[in-house]
Amino acid sequence: MRSVFVILGLLVYTEAPGSSALTPVFVQKGKDVLLEAMVADVPKTFIVFQWRFNKSIALVSFSPGGELTVSEAYTRRVESIGKTYSVKLKNLQDSDSGVYTARVIKTQGEQTVAEYNVTVQDPVAPVELTVNSVSNSSDSCNLTVTCSTQDSHHISSTLTCDTKTCSQEGGERSKVTTSGASLLVYLVNDSIICNYSNQVSWTKDSKMIGEFCRRHAGSENLSAGFSLCLVRTVMFSVGLIVMVSAVIGVHLMDRFNKQK
């Protein structure tokens, strides 16, 4: 194992043309990441195929015959994928964030085959939506809400509703935290949504506007009441018609029997 890495360290190389492009990858802390290398991009003849971290730290090496050598620092953390040059790195932590490069070492130099910029992120903290104040008038309802997280981020927004619609009139609607997470407050139909997310996880809290705006809720209740009343009226009418038809039918049948 040591001899392989010593040989690689002694090689003086020049960069050969390759088909690599730096690909961003986001991984939740504690999860695994698949580092893929396309077999078609690997030349048929080479000395060693190697995955490196931040250009210099060797993870694994493949011989031309496919034999895998894992560096001591990554023992039990790296798994090869079938008969390919792809590997899975397990249980990623914050210190694993960085650039992972697949390079082929040949007699005439090196060639980059694949390159990933891996970012390890914690899942976002729980979020809470709070209605701070409510102001009801004859024709509208104003609410002030706060969307806050357990890691001390928050935004506030003001909403105005009438009997039919609601809109966000003031305050903040979104915020990007120092860690790159996004905090949003927005309207969906008759709900206020507070959403907190990053590239690997998300969480949300919501409240119905009708719980706080009487006039907005009244419109919904009136519509629902009207619909229910209409259904009951139709059902009653149909039942009455059936009953009258049955009575007439019995009367006609009895009269027919008497004439016979």
C-alpha positions as CSV (number, residue, x, y, z in Angstrom):
1,M,0.0,0.0,0.0
2,R,2.7,2.5,1.0
3,S,4.8,1.7,-2.1
4,V,1.9,2.7,-4.3
5,F,1.5,6.1,-2.7
6,V,5.3,6.7,-2.6
7,I,5.5,6.0,-6.3
8,L,2.7,8.4,-7.0
9,G,4.4,11.1,-4.9
10,L,7.6,10.8,-6.9
11,L,6.0,11.1,-10.3
12,V,6.5,14.4,-12.0
13,Y,3.5,15.0,-14.2
14,T,2.0,17.4,-16.6
15,E,-1.8,17.8,-17.1
16,A,-3.2,16.0,-20.0
17,P,-6.5,16.9,-21.8
18,G,-9.6,15.5,-20.1
19,S,-13.3,15.8,-20.1
20,S,-13.7,16.8,-16.4
21,A,-15.9,19.6,-15.1
22,L,-16.3,20.6,-11.5
23,T,-19.7,19.4,-10.3
24,P,-21.3,20.8,-7.1
25,V,-22.7,18.2,-4.8
26,F,-24.5,18.8,-1.5
27,V,-24.7,16.1,1.2
28,Q,-26.4,16.0,4.5
29,K,-24.0,15.5,7.5
30,G,-23.8,11.8,8.4
31,K,-24.9,10.6,4.9
32,D,-22.9,9.0,2.1
33,V,-21.8,10.4,-1.3
34,L,-21.2,8.6,-4.6
35,L,-18.2,9.8,-6.5
36,E,-18.7,8.6,-10.0
37,A,-16.2,8.1,-12.7
38,M,-17.2,7.1,-16.3
39,V,-15.4,4.1,-17.4
40,A,-15.5,5.4,-21.0
41,D,-13.4,8.4,-19.9
42,V,-10.6,6.2,-18.5
43,P,-7.8,5.4,-21.0
44,K,-7.1,1.8,-21.7
45,T,-3.5,2.0,-20.5
46,F,-2.4,3.8,-17.3
47,I,-0.2,3.3,-14.3
48,V,-2.7,4.2,-11.5
49,F,-6.3,5.6,-11.3
50,Q,-6.7,7.6,-8.1
51,W,-9.3,9.6,-6.2
52,R,-7.8,12.6,-4.3
53,F,-9.3,15.1,-1.8
54,N,-8.4,18.8,-2.3
55,K,-5.8,17.8,-5.0
56,S,-3.3,16.3,-2.6
57,I,-4.8,13.8,-0.1
58,A,-5.2,10.3,-1.7
59,L,-8.4,8.4,-0.9
60,V,-8.1,5.3,-3.0
61,S,-6.0,3.9,-5.9
62,F,-6.9,1.4,-8.6
63,S,-4.3,-0.6,-10.5
64,P,-4.8,-1.4,-14.2
65,G,-6.1,-4.8,-13.1
66,G,-8.8,-3.2,-10.9
67,E,-7.2,-3.9,-7.6
68,L,-8.3,-1.3,-5.0
69,T,-5.9,0.2,-2.4
70,V,-7.5,2.4,0.3
71,S,-5.4,5.0,2.2
72,E,-5.1,4.4,5.9
73,A,-7.1,7.6,6.8
74,Y,-10.1,6.3,4.8
75,T,-10.2,2.7,5.9
76,R,-13.8,1.5,6.4
77,R,-15.1,4.7,5.0
78,V,-14.7,4.0,1.3
79,E,-16.6,1.4,-0.8
80,S,-15.9,0.6,-4.4
81,I,-18.9,0.3,-6.7
82,G,-18.9,-2.9,-8.8
83,K,-16.3,-3.2,-11.6
84,T,-16.0,0.6,-12.1
85,Y,-13.8,3.3,-10.8
86,S,-16.6,4.9,-8.8
87,V,-16.5,4.9,-5.0
88,K,-18.9,5.7,-2.2
89,L,-17.6,7.8,0.7
90,K,-19.5,7.1,3.9
91,N,-20.6,9.1,7.0
92,L,-19.5,12.6,5.7
93,Q,-18.6,15.2,8.3
94,D,-17.9,19.0,8.0
95,S,-14.2,18.3,7.4
96,D,-15.1,16.3,4.3
97,S,-16.3,19.4,2.4
98,G,-13.9,20.1,-0.5
99,V,-12.9,19.0,-4.0
100,Y,-12.7,15.4,-4.9
101,T,-10.8,14.6,-8.1
102,A,-10.4,11.4,-10.1
103,R,-7.1,11.4,-11.9
104,V,-5.5,8.9,-14.2
105,I,-1.7,8.7,-13.9
106,K,0.1,7.7,-17.2
107,T,3.7,7.6,-18.3
108,Q,3.3,10.9,-20.1
109,G,1.4,12.7,-17.3
110,E,-1.9,12.9,-15.6
111,Q,-5.5,13.3,-16.8
112,T,-8.5,14.5,-14.7
113,V,-11.5,12.2,-15.3
114,A,-14.0,13.6,-12.8
115,E,-14.2,16.4,-10.2
116,Y,-16.8,17.1,-7.5
117,N,-17.0,20.1,-5.2
118,V,-18.7,18.5,-2.2
119,T,-20.4,20.6,0.5
120,V,-21.5,18.9,3.7
121,Q,-24.5,20.6,5.4
122,D,-26.4,20.1,8.6
123,P,-30.2,19.7,8.3
124,V,-32.1,22.9,9.0
125,A,-33.5,23.6,12.4
126,P,-37.3,23.5,13.1
127,V,-39.2,26.6,12.2
128,E,-42.2,28.3,13.9
129,L,-44.8,30.7,12.5
130,T,-46.3,33.2,15.0
131,V,-49.1,35.7,14.5
132,N,-48.1,38.7,16.4
133,S,-51.0,41.1,15.9
134,V,-54.5,41.1,14.2
135,S,-56.5,44.1,13.2
136,N,-60.1,43.6,12.0
137,S,-62.2,46.3,10.3
138,S,-65.5,46.3,8.5
139,D,-63.9,45.5,5.1
140,S,-60.4,44.1,5.8
141,C,-58.1,42.3,8.2
142,N,-54.5,43.0,8.8
143,L,-52.0,40.5,10.3
144,T,-48.4,40.8,11.3
145,V,-46.6,37.4,11.4
146,T,-43.1,36.3,12.3
147,C,-41.3,33.3,10.8
148,S,-38.5,32.2,13.2
149,T,-36.0,29.3,13.5
150,Q,-34.5,27.6,16.5
151,D,-31.0,28.8,15.4
152,S,-32.1,32.5,15.9
153,H,-33.1,33.6,12.4
154,H,-36.4,35.3,11.8
155,I,-38.3,37.5,9.3
156,S,-41.6,39.4,9.8
157,S,-44.3,40.2,7.2
158,T,-47.6,42.0,7.1
159,L,-50.7,40.6,5.3
160,T,-54.0,42.3,4.3
161,C,-57.1,40.2,3.7
162,D,-60.7,41.0,2.5
163,T,-63.6,38.6,2.2
164,K,-62.0,37.0,-1.0
165,T,-58.3,37.4,-1.2
166,C,-55.1,38.1,0.9
167,S,-51.8,39.8,-0.1
168,Q,-48.5,40.5,1.5
169,E,-48.2,44.3,1.9
170,G,-45.0,44.8,3.9
171,G,-42.0,43.5,5.8
172,E,-39.7,40.7,4.6
173,R,-40.7,37.8,2.5
174,S,-37.3,35.9,2.4
175,K,-33.9,35.8,3.9
176,V,-30.7,33.9,3.2
177,T,-28.7,33.0,6.3
178,T,-25.0,33.0,6.7
179,S,-25.0,29.2,6.3
180,G,-26.8,29.5,2.9
181,A,-30.2,28.4,4.2
182,S,-33.3,30.1,2.9
183,L,-36.1,31.4,5.2
184,L,-39.4,32.3,3.5
185,V,-42.9,33.4,4.5
186,Y,-45.6,33.3,1.8
187,L,-49.3,32.7,1.0
188,V,-50.9,29.6,-0.5
189,N,-54.7,29.8,-0.9
190,D,-56.0,30.5,2.6
191,S,-52.8,29.5,4.5
192,I,-49.7,31.4,5.6
193,I,-46.6,29.2,5.1
194,C,-43.3,29.6,6.9
195,N,-40.5,27.6,5.2
196,Y,-36.9,27.0,6.1
197,S,-34.6,25.0,3.8
198,N,-31.2,24.4,2.4
199,Q,-29.9,22.1,-0.3
200,V,-30.3,18.9,1.8
201,S,-33.4,19.4,4.0
202,W,-36.4,21.6,4.7
203,T,-39.0,22.2,7.4
204,K,-42.2,24.3,7.5
205,D,-45.0,25.6,9.8
206,S,-48.4,27.0,8.6
207,K,-51.6,28.6,9.9
208,M,-55.0,29.1,8.4
209,I,-55.9,32.8,7.9
210,G,-59.6,32.1,8.8
211,E,-58.5,31.4,12.4
212,F,-57.6,35.1,12.8
213,C,-59.6,37.1,10.2
214,R,-63.3,36.9,11.1
215,R,-64.4,38.5,7.9
216,H,-62.3,36.2,5.7
217,A,-63.5,33.2,7.6
218,G,-67.1,34.5,7.4
219,S,-66.9,34.5,3.6
220,E,-65.8,30.9,3.6
221,N,-68.5,29.9,6.1
222,L,-71.2,31.7,4.1
223,S,-70.1,29.9,0.9
224,A,-70.0,26.6,2.7
225,G,-73.4,27.2,4.4
226,F,-74.9,28.2,1.0
227,S,-73.6,25.0,-0.6
228,L,-74.9,22.8,2.2
229,C,-78.3,24.5,2.1
230,L,-78.5,24.0,-1.7
231,V,-77.7,20.3,-1.3
232,R,-80.3,19.8,1.4
233,T,-83.0,21.6,-0.7
234,V,-82.2,19.4,-3.7
235,M,-82.4,16.2,-1.6
236,F,-85.7,17.3,0.0
237,S,-87.2,18.1,-3.4
238,V,-86.1,14.8,-4.9
239,G,-87.5,12.9,-1.9
240,L,-90.8,14.8,-2.1
241,I,-91.2,13.9,-5.8
242,V,-90.5,10.3,-5.1
243,M,-93.1,10.2,-2.3
244,V,-95.8,11.9,-4.4
245,S,-95.1,9.6,-7.3
246,A,-95.4,6.5,-5.0
247,V,-98.8,7.7,-3.6
248,I,-100.2,8.4,-7.1
249,G,-98.9,5.1,-8.3
250,V,-100.6,3.2,-5.4
251,H,-103.9,5.1,-6.0
252,L,-104.0,4.3,-9.7
253,M,-103.2,0.7,-9.1
254,D,-106.0,0.4,-6.6
255,R,-108.4,2.1,-8.9
256,F,-107.4,-0.2,-11.8
257,N,-108.0,-3.3,-9.6
258,K,-111.5,-2.2,-8.6
259,Q,-112.5,-1.6,-12.3
260,K,-111.2,-5.0,-13.2
